[in-house]
């Protein structure tokens, strides 16, 4: 698993500065929120086919968005190395988990 992510991070890291300097747009669907937050300039959160929020990683990665889109409880902290938002998930929200309270 690690070699895959290492190679992917190198590719994304290389592509980002050059493409941006030439005015190119790069779109990528990433479901790992921390990976997306680290490399994206712009993120879009979609739920049930509708855009919930769009903007910079700091604008999109909020506990409220995670509760709405993914029905999870999470904390967002600054990454100690890069300062980008880092998601610390704690689990499903109680009302989203039918087994809670049974």
N, C-alpha and C positions, 0 to 999 in steps of 0.2 A: 504494500500500500504506500509506504513512504517514497519509494522511487517514483511512483506515478505522480504524487503531489509535488515532489521536488522538480521533476521535469515540467509539470504544468506551470508551476510558479515561475520558472525560468522563462518559459515561452510567453506567459502573460506579461512578465516584467520587461522582456525585450520588446514586445510588440507595442506596449503602451507609449513610451516616449517618441519613437519614430513615427508612428501613425498620427499621433497628436500633432507633432511638428508639421506634418504635411497636410493637416486638416482632414484626415481620414476618420471615419466613424467606425468603431468596432462594437458590435452587439454580441452579447453572449448570455445565455441562460445558465445561471448558476444557482443551485439550490442550497449550497453551503453558505449560510449568511455571513459567517466570519471571513470566508474566502472572498466573497463578493465585496464586502465592506473594505477589505484591504486593497483590492485592485481597482474597484469601480470609481468613476467620478460621478456617475449618476445611477441611481437605483430606482426600480419600479416594483411596488408590492401589489400583487393582483390576487383577488379573492372572488371566486365564482364568476370569472370572466370580466370583472370590473376592476379598474385601477383604484386602489385604496389610497395610496400616497406615492408620490414621485418626488425625487430631489436628490440631494447629496446623501451619502451614507449617514451623516449625522442627523439629517432631517427625517430619513426613512427608518433607521434602526432605533425604534423606541419601544418601551414595554407595552404601550398602548397598541401599536401596530402589531406586535407579536401576539397579543391577546386576541385581536380582531381576526387577523389572517390565519394564524396557526393554532389558536385556542390554547396557548401555553403561557405559563408564568415564567418570566425571565428578567434578569437584570442586565442593563447595558452599562458597561464601564469603558473608559479609555484603555486601549491596548497599551501595556507598559512600554513597549518598544516603539510603536508607530503613532500612537495617539488616536488611531481610528476607532470607531465604536466596536466593541467586542461583546458578543452575546453570551451570557451565562444562563442557560436554560435550567429551570428547576422542575419542570414537569407540566402536565396538562392542568389547565384551570379546573377546579373542582366541578363546576357546572358543565364542563365539556367532557368529563369522564363519568360515564354511566355507572361504573363499578364503585365509585366513591360513595361511602355511606351505606353500602349494602352489608 
